[in-house]
Amino acid sequence: MPAESPPCWSLYLVRMASGQLYCGISTDVERRFAEHCANGAKTARALRGRGPLALVYQTAVGAHGDALRAEMRVKKLPKAEKEKLVRGERPLP
């Protein structure tokens, strides 16, 4: 029986009602976004009560470590650069 391949991690950006961008990683972005929108126990603390939320960007990154490093690089970007990422005007750092 072949070994299961590791899950592919994705990086995503969520826009809050205020216009702020939240960056996260997940193996299932649609499920994670639904958890954020539900405003329940699994909602990221930074997003609670900040809706309506919009998923504005997602990209497959690969392994968990790669996704964590990409998330940290994106979080360090100025908002203008994150907006360019959302518009497809710049590659993932």
DAQUIRA-V109653 format. One record per backbone hydrogen bond with DSSP energy under -1.0 kcal/mol. CO is the residue of the C=O (numbers start at 1). NH is the residue of the N-H. E is the energy in kcal/mol with one decimal. If there is no record, write none. Layout:
BEGIN
((CO:NH:E) (CO:NH:E))
END
This chain:
BEGIN
((9:61:-3.4) (9:62:-1.9) (10:26:-2.1) (11:59:-2.2) (12:24:-2.3) (13:56:-2.1) (13:57:-1.3) (14:22:-2.8) (15:54:-1.9) (16:19:-2.0) (20:16:-2.7) (22:14:-2.6) (24:12:-2.8) (26:10:-3.0) (28:32:-2.4) (29:33:-3.0) (30:34:-2.0) (31:35:-2.0) (32:36:-2.2) (33:37:-2.5) (34:38:-1.6) (36:39:-1.1) (40:43:-1.5) (44:47:-2.0) (47:50:-2.1) (50:17:-2.4) (54:15:-3.2) (57:13:-2.3) (59:11:-2.6) (62:9:-3.4) (63:67:-2.3) (64:68:-2.5) (65:69:-2.2) (66:70:-2.4) (67:71:-2.6) (68:72:-2.1) (69:73:-2.1) (70:74:-2.5) (71:75:-2.6) (72:76:-1.2) (74:77:-1.4) (78:82:-1.8) (79:83:-2.5) (80:84:-1.6) (81:85:-1.8) (82:86:-2.2) (83:87:-2.2) (84:89:-3.0))
END
